[in-house]
Amino acid sequence: MSRTARVIWDDALTSYDFGPDHPLAPVRVELTMALARSLGVLDQVELAGCVPATDDELALVHKRDYIEAVKRVSADGRPDLRAGLGTPDNPAFKGVHEASALIAGASLAAARAVWEGTAEHAVNIAGGLHHAMPAGASGFCVYNDPALAIAWLLAQGARRIAYVDVDVHHGDGVQAMFYDDPRVLTISLHESPRTLFPGTGYPEETGLDGTAVNVALPAGCGDAGWLRAFHAVVPPLLAEFRPEILVTQHGCDSHALDPLANLMLSLDCQRAAYAALHRLAHETAGGRWIVTGGGGYELVQVVPRAWTHLIAEAAGHPVDPATATPQDWRQFVRERTGETPPATMTDGRNPEFRDLSGGYDPSDPIDRAVMATRHAVFPLHGLIPMP
């Protein structure tokens, strides 16, 4: 399907570092790029650099006094709790503005490549910081790079953009920034706000005329249920909305091994989701696809393999899940982290699911979650909520 894919990368993207004890460790991105390089995935893409987002660019989605506050913290490392910096989730550190602006700039570079047609797909694996709000840091996120990419595209003249977020946490910052904008459809599949941060993302949060869509899945949801929910909601809405560009956030913290959440997905299910979104980019958005990373806190076993699969999918050259991880990468993991690396690119699962064509089970909590979302938003798009 892919014709050209660009990966935005600069080694300085790993400078977004909240310290040695913080879950969002930049080594996860370092290990991802090393694995993708060792497997030859990066040979299938165009690598391109980036520059930090300017203050004017950041101001497309963030308040200027917040940007100034981040810059003050960046200069001296002193907390500013009004800006959300200096908390356990978002520690203050010197250089925080520069590190955050570079990640934002990488997503802008991806957006520019797709908008201008120099790449059909563009990936910022270090991005996906979807919790940042207009006037405050939140949930490990300082500047909201996917929202910035969307706002920049709108400023260029884009009329319809769809954003699909498969992180285990609700994409609250992106939703908030476009909640009343009919040009942007936001879809988030996440663990129920009853059991997980940020406590938002209920089906009844529908935005303007149903342009905010939330699938709140119960803790313990596994591959079959997650895929059933995804295919019951995402394809019909994207087909109806007909976006000019698809933007996706791929937090892999929905994996069963992730220490911060409670869904039970396998790597193989996540890989199936990447393939589905790739197809949908071509079927509904003319192939124009902007891809970001996101959450993911199992730093060795999950994130590098998941996002290497993601880059390979965007490149149009998926990695066979039976592929062994390269010996040089395994040695690098041991030297870099002291941990035992995974041996193959699979969890050994074959994710299968039943779609809703055979009806739904009102006693099944996953089906109840799906139907709550469909009843809340499908009529607003002229779609029938029942299977």
Buried (B, 14 or more C-beta within 10 A) or exposed (E): BBEBBBBBBBEBBBBBBBEEEBBBBBBBBBBBBBBBBBBEBBEBBBEBEBEBBEBEBBBBBBBEEBBEBBBBBBEEBEBBEEBBBBEEBBBBBEBBBBBBBBBBBBBBBBBBBBBEEEBBBBBBBBBBBBBBBBBBBBBBBBBBBBBBBBBBBBEEEBEBBBBBBBBBBBBBBBBBBBBEBEBBBBBBBBBBBEBBBBEBBBBEBBBBEBBBBBBBBBBBBBBBBBBBBBBBBBBBBBEBBEBBBBBBBBBBBBBBBBEBBBBBBBBBBBBBBBBBBBEBBBBBBBBBBBBBBBBBBBBBBBBBBBBBBBBBBBBBBBBEBEBEBBEEBBEBBEEBBEEEBBEBBBBEBEBEBBEBEEEBEEEBBBBBBBBBBBEBBBEBBEBEBEB
